[in-house]
Amino acid sequence: MSGAAKVLIADQLSEEGIQVLKAEPGLSVDIKTGLSSKDLAAMIGPYEGLVVRSSTKVTAEVIEKADKLKVIGRAGVGVDNVDAEAATKRGIIVMNVPAGNTISTAEHTVSMIFSVARRIPQAQASLKAGLWERPKFVGVELFGKTLGIVGLGKIGLEVARRMQVMGMRVLAYDPFLSAERVGQLDIHVVPLDQLYAEADFITVHTPLTAETKHLISTKQFDQMKKGVRVINCARGGIIDEKALAEAIKAGKVAGAAFDVYEQEPPPKDHPLIGLDAVVCTPHLGASTDEAQRNVAVEVSKQVADALLGRGIRNAVNMPSVDGKTLAILGPYIALAEKLGSLASQLSGGKVSEVRATYVGELTSHDTSPVTLAMLKGILAPVVGEGVNYVNASLIASERGVKVIEAKATQMDAFANLMALDVLADGKRFGIQGTLSARREPRIVKIDPYFVEATPEGYLLIIRNHDKPGLIGALGTLLGQSQINIAGMSNGREKPGGTAITVVNIDQPVPPPVLEQVKRLQHVIDAKLIRF
């Protein structure tokens, strides 16, 4: 079709989604599935649109060869198979479908709760093997039991509603849930320690981030009731699988139900799959006809609209602004998202207020896209892939987060500055950033301390007493742990007082090494930040 924008569908997509694209006279659609990244890189050149699910890997190498590519549509929520950073550098929009799998995943979670409570898969396997072992499969009722939900986003909320109908008391932990929202839901929002101590069933519905990696491990299992049952239909790695296997063998955990795993497909010697008390499914949370149809149709509409100039929805890597404005605001948008992510990871509490103050060049432009990027950065470590530039404001509103924008003529002698103040758990926390001469993001202040840090990769942020010896001890410890220091900045209020040390590192700091850092002389606290 002469003049039509070419779209490549590189994964299996429902027919309804394919027809949405083919029905557009301004689009020419090709379907080629099962491509390796190398194959995709070799053929991506003439395409302006690319639609994938989870199988195709859109690597930096693919994007480097995508001379005409304008939009990548991911039919689903997660975009971990797309190098969004590389796409952003090339000005390519990456879209997902944040709500398409909500009901499907929630219903699968409910199915897993029933299955682990009544041992349904094990009983079926026994009967089909020709056995009649009724006493072996005595289960427990859900009525009157307590369900703990870690992460009360859209999926967690749908699970809560369904299990309340079953007569379960619901506890929830979610750092962004407002008191007003909780009152409407009849759900008890509690600290994690209380949830672990009181729940008979625990299901997780958080993203997998540096903060939630092995969120539930040996220490947390020790806090739980004997006979607790644990469910993970969210992301592999939120629950420490080896620690869970040990807790099951020790009799602390009565059963578990897993749909996702740290390594997929899991190895044959996986610690959970061989245990009789564990119900396992092969990542089926989104595997319903309805969910696959919903995400296919929605991502196809989004890609078509973007290519045909009808608007941008659910972009995960850039807001909806015209190209001329994006050229000016783009570096600030990148800085804002990094400031938000840093603030969220450092505060670690329930955010109730966000204040963004802009100084200099930004004040002559509409700063709402920049504020959206900041909100996305704040929410993403907790909400995950479901938050994007389009829905960040709505999600913040739903979670009771008050957002304030302000403009100022000058602040701390910087000509161009972005200041973010966050109120979390009743405490205020502030960071500031600016652009370098090359218009690259820089962190220049964390609370009262002036610093000079690049917000990328991994940061080790240490609060310490301003005393001699810390830098040498820290460098030695990181060196012994094969962790390379890429840069370091120190800030203090006054000599001998409290200070902050910000270290750019090339590798993440393993938890045992982070604990060693915290035990160094003069260290008050230390935190690993991941961008």
Secondary structure, DSSP 8 states (H G I E B T S, - for coil): -TT-EEEEE-S---HHHHHHHHT-TTEEEEE--S--HHHHHHH-TT-SEEEE-SSS-B-HHHHHT-SS--EEEESSS--TTB-HHHHHHTT-EEE--TTTTHHHHHHHHHHHHHHHHHTHHHHHHHHHTT---GGGG-----TT-EEEEE--SHHHHHHHHHHHHTT-EEEEE-TT--HHHHHHHT-EE--HHHHHHH-SEEEE-----TTTTTSBSHHHHHHS-TTEEEEE-S-TTSB-HHHHHHHHHTTSEEEEEES--SSSS--TT-TTTT-TTEEE-SS-TT-SHHHHHHHHHHHHHHHHHHHTTS---SBSS--S--HHHHHHHHHHHHHHHHHHHHHHHHH-S-EEEEEEEEEGGGGGS--HHHHHHHHHHHHHHHHGGG--TTTHHHHHHHTT-EEEEEEES-BTTBSSEEEEEEEETTEEEEEEEEE-TTS-EEEEEETTEEEEE--SSEEEEEEEE--TTHHHHHHHHHHHTT--EEEEEEEESSTTSEEEEEEEESS---HHHHHHHHTSTTEEEEEEEE-
